[in-house]
């Protein structure tokens, strides 16, 4: 077999893997049934909200949580903020016994989101030990929210249902994620029409991504018993967090994808993780390509770090065979994408060179190989563009023509993953492991106006 044959064989294997996985996630998602809720009064609820320079949003987030869920204790973790977040949090906590301030200071602070969550976990443990009343650990639920996160009104009911914490072997629940600014006509403050159009495109693509592609992956994981946790809208049983911390002493690890990592630890400890699509948490989508690439590079690097769990996953009796296979594929995606960033351009160049050297030249080759274009559309574009169609029919109820336009946009949007995976591998090779906070839109807008003025 010559090098060209090897190149084409590898591209065929990668293509089959991709199309198979796409089919496996879209079919269960289309057939998904609604889940029934339960009684939130059967549980004690605590929300962890990590903050690092979140003065623009934190007061509103706490106010919304307290009004919508008055029985939930809110633990605000100030990670050595420099914008006055700590003072805001301390003031609110002094007035409200259901709001607790977790103040971290340098040099112990700013060491990652996982470390901030562990600080809240330690303080919650101490607080519970000092009280003579309260629910037992398996009836105590910890919620992780972003500083701009907004839980749906039915979130606690869905998390209490029979398919969630109503089942005693469920250790964690991840709810769906929506973009709160998906219909904002001007998501990028202080910019012109073209910039706003670009920002609206990025925001909509992120909403489609989370509510279809990522959601469908989670629905498949419900069947393989390997649901991954996210950093926003993550619900965990306190007893599961204790079990997850038995080996390392703390539930959250130091991976840049600390949410997925804690989910792996919970599953390795013998608990199930489940996904709840019938409720959600809202968060801001990023209207800036630079900030989006920074965020996704961090996620990709975190996935690479979590690959160290694969030996434990395959040796664990708590993972099903399908779950271990799904986790292995998910953790291998960055490596596949890195290979693909070299493989697909190489295939294209090889085909063009082969055509130029064939009898009749490149034009004759193009004429005889016209089947390649429809094949490329069916296997390269359609698997991406079908998600906006699902989005328009099942999630947001938009017109089909708009879904078709979004389909092309979503296909192009997904190429950002190749940029991010190359950047993530570059960070790994150069030993950079630092956690970079993604600026809030209001914060970024203020910085932009300050620069322009």
C-alpha beads as a LAMMPS data file, in Angstrom:
LAMMPS data file: protein, C-alpha beads

453 atoms
452 bonds

1 atom types
1 bond types

-500.0 500.0 xlo xhi
-500.0 500.0 ylo yhi
-500.0 500.0 zlo zhi

Masses

1 110.0

Atoms # bond

1 1 1 0.000 0.000 0.000
2 1 1 1.509 3.333 -1.096
3 1 1 1.328 6.564 0.976
4 1 1 -1.624 7.851 -1.061
5 1 1 -3.623 4.705 -0.355
6 1 1 -2.841 5.044 3.374
7 1 1 -3.974 8.677 3.302
8 1 1 -7.284 7.833 1.644
9 1 1 -7.859 4.845 3.946
10 1 1 -7.342 6.991 7.044
11 1 1 -9.697 9.651 5.741
12 1 1 -12.341 6.979 5.089
13 1 1 -11.987 5.602 8.644
14 1 1 -12.279 9.077 10.169
15 1 1 -15.305 9.847 8.002
16 1 1 -17.090 6.632 8.999
17 1 1 -16.393 7.329 12.683
18 1 1 -17.776 10.858 12.395
19 1 1 -20.922 9.860 10.475
20 1 1 -21.587 6.942 12.824
21 1 1 -21.308 9.144 15.901
22 1 1 -23.553 11.812 14.326
23 1 1 -26.219 9.180 13.657
24 1 1 -25.894 7.768 17.165
25 1 1 -26.545 11.148 18.781
26 1 1 -29.236 12.556 16.482
27 1 1 -31.596 9.571 16.580
28 1 1 -32.004 9.311 20.405
29 1 1 -32.339 13.101 20.597
30 1 1 -35.179 13.105 18.069
31 1 1 -36.951 10.325 19.999
32 1 1 -36.433 11.835 23.451
33 1 1 -39.430 11.891 25.811
34 1 1 -40.192 14.508 28.439
35 1 1 -39.285 13.705 32.042
36 1 1 -41.579 14.284 35.002
37 1 1 -40.606 16.481 37.911
38 1 1 -40.555 15.736 41.630
39 1 1 -40.872 17.506 44.973
40 1 1 -37.956 19.887 45.745
41 1 1 -38.988 19.975 49.425
42 1 1 -37.495 16.507 49.828
43 1 1 -34.006 18.005 49.460
44 1 1 -31.777 20.723 50.858
45 1 1 -30.292 22.944 48.155
46 1 1 -27.006 24.872 48.031
47 1 1 -25.776 26.864 45.016
48 1 1 -22.059 27.511 44.489
49 1 1 -21.350 30.609 42.366
50 1 1 -17.609 31.097 41.672
51 1 1 -16.721 34.729 40.963
52 1 1 -13.605 36.397 39.675
53 1 1 -14.161 40.064 38.865
54 1 1 -17.927 39.684 38.465
55 1 1 -19.089 43.046 39.883
56 1 1 -21.138 43.737 36.749
57 1 1 -23.446 40.741 37.190
58 1 1 -23.234 39.144 40.636
59 1 1 -25.715 41.332 42.545
60 1 1 -28.412 40.728 39.926
61 1 1 -27.675 36.989 39.851
62 1 1 -28.025 36.659 43.628
63 1 1 -31.215 38.747 43.649
64 1 1 -32.746 36.564 40.927
65 1 1 -31.787 33.354 42.730
66 1 1 -33.202 34.514 46.051
67 1 1 -36.486 35.625 44.469
68 1 1 -36.928 32.544 42.309
69 1 1 -35.652 29.940 44.801
70 1 1 -36.056 31.345 48.344
71 1 1 -35.107 28.035 50.015
72 1 1 -31.750 27.699 48.259
73 1 1 -28.578 28.678 50.117
74 1 1 -26.318 30.694 47.802
75 1 1 -22.560 30.422 48.349
76 1 1 -20.716 33.187 46.498
77 1 1 -17.009 32.445 46.031
78 1 1 -14.951 35.595 45.529
79 1 1 -11.665 34.451 43.992
80 1 1 -9.535 37.478 44.938
81 1 1 -11.428 39.855 42.652
82 1 1 -9.985 43.301 42.008
83 1 1 -13.204 45.021 40.892
84 1 1 -15.075 45.129 44.211
85 1 1 -16.897 41.814 43.844
86 1 1 -15.852 40.763 47.362
87 1 1 -17.347 43.872 48.938
88 1 1 -20.633 43.364 47.076
89 1 1 -20.826 39.727 48.149
90 1 1 -19.972 40.488 51.784
91 1 1 -22.619 43.205 51.943
92 1 1 -25.329 40.922 50.573
93 1 1 -24.313 38.065 52.890
94 1 1 -24.462 40.364 55.937
95 1 1 -28.132 41.111 55.178
96 1 1 -29.337 37.655 54.113
97 1 1 -28.738 34.462 56.108
98 1 1 -29.253 32.356 52.959
99 1 1 -26.325 34.069 51.208
100 1 1 -22.822 32.991 52.265
101 1 1 -19.572 34.704 51.313
102 1 1 -16.547 32.518 50.562
103 1 1 -13.666 34.987 50.357
104 1 1 -10.407 33.695 48.886
105 1 1 -7.229 35.737 49.006
106 1 1 -3.847 35.592 47.312
107 1 1 -1.601 33.658 47.169
108 1 1 -4.125 30.836 47.648
109 1 1 -6.692 32.303 45.230
110 1 1 -6.830 32.463 41.429
111 1 1 -5.605 28.884 41.045
112 1 1 -8.529 27.652 38.962
113 1 1 -12.271 27.171 39.129
114 1 1 -11.928 23.719 40.684
115 1 1 -9.958 25.141 43.611
116 1 1 -12.596 27.840 44.149
117 1 1 -15.371 25.235 44.233
118 1 1 -13.359 23.113 46.669
119 1 1 -13.118 26.132 48.982
120 1 1 -16.909 26.453 48.997
121 1 1 -17.256 22.710 49.546
122 1 1 -14.972 22.907 52.602
123 1 1 -16.898 25.866 54.012
124 1 1 -20.248 24.162 53.415
125 1 1 -18.960 21.066 55.223
126 1 1 -17.930 23.166 58.228
127 1 1 -21.237 25.059 58.214
128 1 1 -23.253 21.838 58.165
129 1 1 -21.137 20.337 60.966
130 1 1 -21.910 23.358 63.168
131 1 1 -25.674 22.904 62.782
132 1 1 -27.808 20.390 64.651
133 1 1 -30.435 20.226 61.927
134 1 1 -30.559 19.723 58.176
135 1 1 -30.900 16.982 55.590
136 1 1 -28.543 14.020 55.398
137 1 1 -25.803 14.086 52.755
138 1 1 -27.725 12.078 50.170
139 1 1 -30.628 14.548 50.463
140 1 1 -28.383 17.608 50.125
141 1 1 -27.835 18.919 46.596
142 1 1 -25.044 21.254 45.477
143 1 1 -25.691 23.380 42.376
144 1 1 -22.862 24.999 40.417
145 1 1 -23.779 28.202 38.573
146 1 1 -21.825 30.721 36.563
147 1 1 -21.889 34.265 37.909
148 1 1 -24.323 35.189 35.106
149 1 1 -26.257 31.907 35.291
150 1 1 -30.041 31.891 35.515
151 1 1 -31.868 28.669 36.365
152 1 1 -35.279 27.968 34.839
153 1 1 -38.187 28.170 37.329
154 1 1 -38.771 24.393 37.048
155 1 1 -35.106 23.447 37.601
156 1 1 -35.478 22.134 41.153
157 1 1 -38.632 20.187 40.271
158 1 1 -36.922 18.482 37.340
159 1 1 -33.818 17.748 39.409
160 1 1 -36.069 16.135 42.047
161 1 1 -37.813 13.831 39.552
162 1 1 -37.768 10.053 39.438
163 1 1 -35.207 10.010 36.610
164 1 1 -32.947 12.408 38.540
165 1 1 -32.339 12.645 42.310
166 1 1 -35.571 10.765 42.977
167 1 1 -33.439 7.728 42.102
168 1 1 -30.965 7.032 44.907
169 1 1 -28.148 5.881 42.606
170 1 1 -28.065 9.208 40.740
171 1 1 -25.155 11.298 41.990
172 1 1 -25.298 14.215 39.573
173 1 1 -27.639 15.928 37.102
174 1 1 -26.643 18.248 34.281
175 1 1 -29.375 20.522 32.917
176 1 1 -29.560 21.943 29.402
177 1 1 -27.825 25.228 28.593
178 1 1 -29.341 28.148 26.687
179 1 1 -27.867 31.469 25.588
180 1 1 -29.627 34.348 27.332
181 1 1 -28.647 36.895 24.653
182 1 1 -29.644 34.815 21.621
183 1 1 -32.271 37.384 20.521
184 1 1 -30.283 40.496 21.441
185 1 1 -30.183 42.770 18.334
186 1 1 -26.941 44.398 19.549
187 1 1 -24.939 41.831 21.557
188 1 1 -21.661 43.721 21.137
189 1 1 -21.874 47.096 22.927
190 1 1 -20.547 50.141 21.132
191 1 1 -19.912 48.546 17.720
192 1 1 -21.247 49.159 14.201
193 1 1 -23.716 47.200 12.074
194 1 1 -21.266 44.720 10.552
195 1 1 -19.743 43.969 13.934
196 1 1 -23.214 43.487 15.428
197 1 1 -24.195 41.137 12.586
198 1 1 -21.038 39.091 13.216
199 1 1 -21.769 39.058 16.943
200 1 1 -25.396 37.921 16.377
201 1 1 -24.097 35.106 14.188
202 1 1 -21.675 33.886 16.860
203 1 1 -24.324 34.095 19.592
204 1 1 -26.897 32.149 17.559
205 1 1 -24.389 29.456 16.625
206 1 1 -23.531 28.924 20.289
207 1 1 -27.211 28.594 21.172
208 1 1 -27.672 26.026 18.394
209 1 1 -24.551 24.160 19.508
210 1 1 -25.616 23.830 23.147
211 1 1 -29.290 23.098 22.511
212 1 1 -28.800 20.521 19.750
213 1 1 -25.314 19.030 19.234
214 1 1 -24.169 19.064 22.866
215 1 1 -27.651 18.191 24.131
216 1 1 -27.816 15.242 21.714
217 1 1 -24.450 14.002 22.956
218 1 1 -25.841 14.083 26.490
219 1 1 -29.010 12.201 25.491
220 1 1 -26.829 9.466 23.982
221 1 1 -24.823 9.393 27.205
222 1 1 -28.053 8.742 29.107
223 1 1 -28.108 5.396 27.295
224 1 1 -24.412 4.669 27.747
225 1 1 -24.559 5.853 31.404
226 1 1 -21.755 8.382 30.919
227 1 1 -23.370 11.853 31.049
228 1 1 -20.752 14.592 31.319
229 1 1 -21.159 17.511 33.712
230 1 1 -20.844 21.155 32.675
231 1 1 -19.586 24.114 34.646
232 1 1 -23.007 25.786 34.639
233 1 1 -26.246 24.094 35.711
234 1 1 -24.429 21.216 37.417
235 1 1 -26.346 19.521 40.258
236 1 1 -24.506 17.060 42.537
237 1 1 -25.506 15.064 45.595
238 1 1 -23.319 15.982 48.578
239 1 1 -22.749 12.291 49.315
240 1 1 -21.515 11.850 45.729
241 1 1 -19.092 14.739 46.154
242 1 1 -17.788 13.108 49.335
243 1 1 -17.305 9.831 47.484
244 1 1 -15.592 11.640 44.591
245 1 1 -13.140 13.248 47.017
246 1 1 -12.145 10.018 48.769
247 1 1 -8.996 9.487 46.669
248 1 1 -7.740 13.071 46.266
249 1 1 -9.304 14.683 49.357
250 1 1 -11.309 17.210 47.306
251 1 1 -14.095 16.579 44.781
252 1 1 -12.951 18.971 42.067
253 1 1 -9.592 18.450 40.399
254 1 1 -7.116 20.799 38.735
255 1 1 -8.044 20.086 35.106
256 1 1 -9.145 23.074 33.038
257 1 1 -12.302 21.041 32.358
258 1 1 -12.994 20.622 36.062
259 1 1 -16.710 20.028 35.473
260 1 1 -16.193 16.984 33.265
261 1 1 -13.451 15.775 35.620
262 1 1 -15.696 15.823 38.713
263 1 1 -18.331 13.946 36.716
264 1 1 -15.793 11.218 35.960
265 1 1 -14.866 11.017 39.647
266 1 1 -18.532 10.705 40.635
267 1 1 -19.090 7.894 38.120
268 1 1 -15.915 6.116 39.205
269 1 1 -17.248 6.291 42.777
270 1 1 -20.296 4.265 41.699
271 1 1 -22.963 6.918 41.058
272 1 1 -24.901 7.571 37.870
273 1 1 -24.916 10.967 36.170
274 1 1 -28.001 12.006 34.175
275 1 1 -29.056 14.782 31.812
276 1 1 -32.228 16.897 32.147
277 1 1 -33.226 18.542 28.866
278 1 1 -36.649 19.687 30.102
279 1 1 -35.129 22.408 32.236
280 1 1 -32.202 24.696 31.656
281 1 1 -29.725 27.291 32.808
282 1 1 -29.198 30.458 30.785
283 1 1 -25.828 32.096 30.263
284 1 1 -24.306 34.752 28.025
285 1 1 -23.012 33.663 24.653
286 1 1 -19.729 35.227 23.574
287 1 1 -20.127 37.749 20.719
288 1 1 -16.372 37.967 20.145
289 1 1 -14.374 35.423 18.150
290 1 1 -11.257 36.089 20.227
291 1 1 -13.038 35.422 23.522
292 1 1 -14.786 32.374 22.047
293 1 1 -11.492 30.875 20.889
294 1 1 -9.933 31.536 24.311
295 1 1 -12.822 29.769 26.047
296 1 1 -12.874 26.777 23.697
297 1 1 -9.080 26.394 23.810
298 1 1 -9.342 26.117 27.595
299 1 1 -12.090 23.504 27.275
300 1 1 -10.085 21.520 24.739
301 1 1 -6.954 21.594 26.895
302 1 1 -9.054 20.464 29.855
303 1 1 -10.274 17.504 27.830
304 1 1 -6.695 16.572 27.025
305 1 1 -5.878 16.664 30.745
306 1 1 -8.851 14.407 31.548
307 1 1 -7.507 11.720 29.218
308 1 1 -5.423 10.507 32.180
309 1 1 -8.619 8.966 33.588
310 1 1 -8.965 6.479 30.717
311 1 1 -7.087 3.605 32.437
312 1 1 -9.303 3.995 35.520
313 1 1 -12.436 4.164 33.366
314 1 1 -11.606 0.927 31.532
315 1 1 -10.671 -0.912 34.713
316 1 1 -13.732 0.307 36.660
317 1 1 -16.758 -1.916 37.150
318 1 1 -18.866 1.229 37.600
319 1 1 -18.636 2.099 33.891
320 1 1 -20.653 0.158 31.340
321 1 1 -18.813 -1.053 28.247
322 1 1 -20.751 1.467 26.154
323 1 1 -19.994 4.220 28.664
324 1 1 -16.268 3.486 28.620
325 1 1 -16.300 3.494 24.821
326 1 1 -18.223 6.781 24.673
327 1 1 -15.895 8.429 27.202
328 1 1 -12.855 7.194 25.274
329 1 1 -14.236 8.605 22.021
330 1 1 -15.033 11.965 23.645
331 1 1 -11.573 12.233 25.163
332 1 1 -10.010 11.184 21.849
333 1 1 -11.828 13.887 19.849
334 1 1 -9.015 16.482 20.256
335 1 1 -6.487 13.969 18.936
336 1 1 -8.780 13.064 16.036
337 1 1 -9.295 16.746 15.216
338 1 1 -5.565 17.406 15.364
339 1 1 -4.967 14.524 12.962
340 1 1 -7.824 15.786 10.805
341 1 1 -6.303 19.273 10.590
342 1 1 -3.404 17.614 8.750
343 1 1 -5.284 14.778 7.061
344 1 1 -8.091 16.661 5.283
345 1 1 -5.885 19.320 3.629
346 1 1 -3.457 16.541 2.650
347 1 1 -6.271 14.576 1.017
348 1 1 -7.413 17.660 -0.903
349 1 1 -3.887 18.388 -2.143
350 1 1 -3.304 14.729 -3.046
351 1 1 -6.512 14.637 -5.072
352 1 1 -5.592 17.806 -6.950
353 1 1 -2.087 16.522 -7.683
354 1 1 -3.505 13.174 -8.792
355 1 1 -5.904 14.967 -11.106
356 1 1 -3.178 17.150 -12.586
357 1 1 -1.075 14.069 -13.378
358 1 1 -3.939 12.034 -14.846
359 1 1 -4.589 11.804 -18.632
360 1 1 -6.531 14.852 -19.752
361 1 1 -5.153 17.027 -16.991
362 1 1 -6.944 18.618 -14.083
363 1 1 -10.009 19.672 -16.125
364 1 1 -10.523 16.156 -17.422
365 1 1 -10.161 14.771 -13.925
366 1 1 -12.714 17.266 -12.546
367 1 1 -15.162 16.284 -15.275
368 1 1 -14.818 12.570 -14.499
369 1 1 -14.916 13.113 -10.729
370 1 1 -18.011 15.312 -10.520
371 1 1 -19.462 12.872 -7.967
372 1 1 -17.044 14.260 -5.362
373 1 1 -19.021 17.494 -4.905
374 1 1 -22.341 15.883 -3.890
375 1 1 -20.406 13.390 -1.736
376 1 1 -18.666 16.284 0.009
377 1 1 -22.009 18.016 0.607
378 1 1 -23.596 14.839 2.007
379 1 1 -20.707 13.852 4.264
380 1 1 -18.982 17.167 5.005
381 1 1 -21.731 19.792 5.184
382 1 1 -25.048 18.035 5.832
383 1 1 -24.017 16.420 9.181
384 1 1 -23.441 19.939 10.535
385 1 1 -26.255 21.787 8.784
386 1 1 -28.939 19.350 10.005
387 1 1 -28.588 20.695 13.581
388 1 1 -30.058 24.141 12.826
389 1 1 -32.997 22.277 11.234
390 1 1 -33.494 20.316 14.468
391 1 1 -33.136 23.588 16.370
392 1 1 -35.782 25.341 14.273
393 1 1 -38.259 22.462 14.471
394 1 1 -37.870 21.395 18.112
395 1 1 -36.273 24.205 20.113
396 1 1 -36.968 27.730 18.841
397 1 1 -39.648 27.271 16.143
398 1 1 -38.034 29.312 13.367
399 1 1 -38.763 29.121 9.641
400 1 1 -37.095 26.499 7.463
401 1 1 -35.428 29.085 5.222
402 1 1 -33.756 30.611 8.240
403 1 1 -32.689 27.132 9.368
404 1 1 -31.119 26.576 5.933
405 1 1 -29.097 29.794 6.219
406 1 1 -28.068 28.881 9.757
407 1 1 -27.083 25.432 8.453
408 1 1 -24.346 26.878 6.261
409 1 1 -23.322 29.209 9.053
410 1 1 -23.123 26.366 11.562
411 1 1 -20.975 24.278 9.220
412 1 1 -18.470 27.149 8.982
413 1 1 -18.715 27.886 12.723
414 1 1 -17.642 24.367 13.652
415 1 1 -14.244 24.894 11.991
416 1 1 -13.272 26.952 15.044
417 1 1 -12.709 23.629 16.819
418 1 1 -9.666 22.940 14.608
419 1 1 -8.142 26.286 15.557
420 1 1 -8.784 25.606 19.239
421 1 1 -7.327 22.115 19.227
422 1 1 -4.091 23.340 17.641
423 1 1 -3.863 26.115 20.235
424 1 1 -4.631 23.662 23.067
425 1 1 -1.876 21.269 21.978
426 1 1 0.484 24.227 21.707
427 1 1 -0.303 25.195 25.293
428 1 1 0.233 21.628 26.464
429 1 1 3.599 21.363 24.691
430 1 1 4.807 24.660 26.151
431 1 1 3.659 23.776 29.668
432 1 1 0.995 26.497 29.956
433 1 1 -1.778 25.350 32.291
434 1 1 -3.102 28.669 33.586
435 1 1 -6.858 29.263 33.885
436 1 1 -7.928 32.299 31.821
437 1 1 -11.251 33.853 32.807
438 1 1 -13.624 34.760 29.986
439 1 1 -14.714 38.387 30.356
440 1 1 -18.431 39.141 30.648
441 1 1 -20.018 41.048 27.776
442 1 1 -20.750 44.102 29.936
443 1 1 -17.154 44.100 31.170
444 1 1 -15.786 43.768 27.644
445 1 1 -18.081 46.579 26.506
446 1 1 -16.765 48.897 29.199
447 1 1 -13.176 48.116 28.223
448 1 1 -13.956 48.821 24.561
449 1 1 -15.563 52.179 25.343
450 1 1 -12.618 53.101 27.566
451 1 1 -10.149 52.330 24.769
452 1 1 -12.154 54.255 22.158
453 1 1 -12.535 57.276 24.432

Bonds

1 1 1 2
2 1 2 3
3 1 3 4
4 1 4 5
5 1 5 6
6 1 6 7
7 1 7 8
8 1 8 9
9 1 9 10
10 1 10 11
11 1 11 12
12 1 12 13
13 1 13 14
14 1 14 15
15 1 15 16
16 1 16 17
17 1 17 18
18 1 18 19
19 1 19 20
20 1 20 21
21 1 21 22
22 1 22 23
23 1 23 24
24 1 24 25
25 1 25 26
26 1 26 27
27 1 27 28
28 1 28 29
29 1 29 30
30 1 30 31
31 1 31 32
32 1 32 33
33 1 33 34
34 1 34 35
35 1 35 36
36 1 36 37
37 1 37 38
38 1 38 39
39 1 39 40
40 1 40 41
41 1 41 42
42 1 42 43
43 1 43 44
44 1 44 45
45 1 45 46
46 1 46 47
47 1 47 48
48 1 48 49
49 1 49 50
50 1 50 51
51 1 51 52
52 1 52 53
53 1 53 54
54 1 54 55
55 1 55 56
56 1 56 57
57 1 57 58
58 1 58 59
59 1 59 60
60 1 60 61
61 1 61 62
62 1 62 63
63 1 63 64
64 1 64 65
65 1 65 66
66 1 66 67
67 1 67 68
68 1 68 69
69 1 69 70
70 1 70 71
71 1 71 72
72 1 72 73
73 1 73 74
74 1 74 75
75 1 75 76
76 1 76 77
77 1 77 78
78 1 78 79
79 1 79 80
80 1 80 81
81 1 81 82
82 1 82 83
83 1 83 84
84 1 84 85
85 1 85 86
86 1 86 87
87 1 87 88
88 1 88 89
89 1 89 90
90 1 90 91
91 1 91 92
92 1 92 93
93 1 93 94
94 1 94 95
95 1 95 96
96 1 96 97
97 1 97 98
98 1 98 99
99 1 99 100
100 1 100 101
101 1 101 102
102 1 102 103
103 1 103 104
104 1 104 105
105 1 105 106
106 1 106 107
107 1 107 108
108 1 108 109
109 1 109 110
110 1 110 111
111 1 111 112
112 1 112 113
113 1 113 114
114 1 114 115
115 1 115 116
116 1 116 117
117 1 117 118
118 1 118 119
119 1 119 120
120 1 120 121
121 1 121 122
122 1 122 123
123 1 123 124
124 1 124 125
125 1 125 126
126 1 126 127
127 1 127 128
128 1 128 129
129 1 129 130
130 1 130 131
131 1 131 132
132 1 132 133
133 1 133 134
134 1 134 135
135 1 135 136
136 1 136 137
137 1 137 138
138 1 138 139
139 1 139 140
140 1 140 141
141 1 141 142
142 1 142 143
143 1 143 144
144 1 144 145
145 1 145 146
146 1 146 147
147 1 147 148
148 1 148 149
149 1 149 150
150 1 150 151
151 1 151 152
152 1 152 153
153 1 153 154
154 1 154 155
155 1 155 156
156 1 156 157
157 1 157 158
158 1 158 159
159 1 159 160
160 1 160 161
161 1 161 162
162 1 162 163
163 1 163 164
164 1 164 165
165 1 165 166
166 1 166 167
167 1 167 168
168 1 168 169
169 1 169 170
170 1 170 171
171 1 171 172
172 1 172 173
173 1 173 174
174 1 174 175
175 1 175 176
176 1 176 177
177 1 177 178
178 1 178 179
179 1 179 180
180 1 180 181
181 1 181 182
182 1 182 183
183 1 183 184
184 1 184 185
185 1 185 186
186 1 186 187
187 1 187 188
188 1 188 189
189 1 189 190
190 1 190 191
191 1 191 192
192 1 192 193
193 1 193 194
194 1 194 195
195 1 195 196
196 1 196 197
197 1 197 198
198 1 198 199
199 1 199 200
200 1 200 201
201 1 201 202
202 1 202 203
203 1 203 204
204 1 204 205
205 1 205 206
206 1 206 207
207 1 207 208
208 1 208 209
209 1 209 210
210 1 210 211
211 1 211 212
212 1 212 213
213 1 213 214
214 1 214 215
215 1 215 216
216 1 216 217
217 1 217 218
218 1 218 219
219 1 219 220
220 1 220 221
221 1 221 222
222 1 222 223
223 1 223 224
224 1 224 225
225 1 225 226
226 1 226 227
227 1 227 228
228 1 228 229
229 1 229 230
230 1 230 231
231 1 231 232
232 1 232 233
233 1 233 234
234 1 234 235
235 1 235 236
236 1 236 237
237 1 237 238
238 1 238 239
239 1 239 240
240 1 240 241
241 1 241 242
242 1 242 243
243 1 243 244
244 1 244 245
245 1 245 246
246 1 246 247
247 1 247 248
248 1 248 249
249 1 249 250
250 1 250 251
251 1 251 252
252 1 252 253
253 1 253 254
254 1 254 255
255 1 255 256
256 1 256 257
257 1 257 258
258 1 258 259
259 1 259 260
260 1 260 261
261 1 261 262
262 1 262 263
263 1 263 264
264 1 264 265
265 1 265 266
266 1 266 267
267 1 267 268
268 1 268 269
269 1 269 270
270 1 270 271
271 1 271 272
272 1 272 273
273 1 273 274
274 1 274 275
275 1 275 276
276 1 276 277
277 1 277 278
278 1 278 279
279 1 279 280
280 1 280 281
281 1 281 282
282 1 282 283
283 1 283 284
284 1 284 285
285 1 285 286
286 1 286 287
287 1 287 288
288 1 288 289
289 1 289 290
290 1 290 291
291 1 291 292
292 1 292 293
293 1 293 294
294 1 294 295
295 1 295 296
296 1 296 297
297 1 297 298
298 1 298 299
299 1 299 300
300 1 300 301
301 1 301 302
302 1 302 303
303 1 303 304
304 1 304 305
305 1 305 306
306 1 306 307
307 1 307 308
308 1 308 309
309 1 309 310
310 1 310 311
311 1 311 312
312 1 312 313
313 1 313 314
314 1 314 315
315 1 315 316
316 1 316 317
317 1 317 318
318 1 318 319
319 1 319 320
320 1 320 321
321 1 321 322
322 1 322 323
323 1 323 324
324 1 324 325
325 1 325 326
326 1 326 327
327 1 327 328
328 1 328 329
329 1 329 330
330 1 330 331
331 1 331 332
332 1 332 333
333 1 333 334
334 1 334 335
335 1 335 336
336 1 336 337
337 1 337 338
338 1 338 339
339 1 339 340
340 1 340 341
341 1 341 342
342 1 342 343
343 1 343 344
344 1 344 345
345 1 345 346
346 1 346 347
347 1 347 348
348 1 348 349
349 1 349 350
350 1 350 351
351 1 351 352
352 1 352 353
353 1 353 354
354 1 354 355
355 1 355 356
356 1 356 357
357 1 357 358
358 1 358 359
359 1 359 360
360 1 360 361
361 1 361 362
362 1 362 363
363 1 363 364
364 1 364 365
365 1 365 366
366 1 366 367
367 1 367 368
368 1 368 369
369 1 369 370
370 1 370 371
371 1 371 372
372 1 372 373
373 1 373 374
374 1 374 375
375 1 375 376
376 1 376 377
377 1 377 378
378 1 378 379
379 1 379 380
380 1 380 381
381 1 381 382
382 1 382 383
383 1 383 384
384 1 384 385
385 1 385 386
386 1 386 387
387 1 387 388
388 1 388 389
389 1 389 390
390 1 390 391
391 1 391 392
392 1 392 393
393 1 393 394
394 1 394 395
395 1 395 396
396 1 396 397
397 1 397 398
398 1 398 399
399 1 399 400
400 1 400 401
401 1 401 402
402 1 402 403
403 1 403 404
404 1 404 405
405 1 405 406
406 1 406 407
407 1 407 408
408 1 408 409
409 1 409 410
410 1 410 411
411 1 411 412
412 1 412 413
413 1 413 414
414 1 414 415
415 1 415 416
416 1 416 417
417 1 417 418
418 1 418 419
419 1 419 420
420 1 420 421
421 1 421 422
422 1 422 423
423 1 423 424
424 1 424 425
425 1 425 426
426 1 426 427
427 1 427 428
428 1 428 429
429 1 429 430
430 1 430 431
431 1 431 432
432 1 432 433
433 1 433 434
434 1 434 435
435 1 435 436
436 1 436 437
437 1 437 438
438 1 438 439
439 1 439 440
440 1 440 441
441 1 441 442
442 1 442 443
443 1 443 444
444 1 444 445
445 1 445 446
446 1 446 447
447 1 447 448
448 1 448 449
449 1 449 450
450 1 450 451
451 1 451 452
452 1 452 453
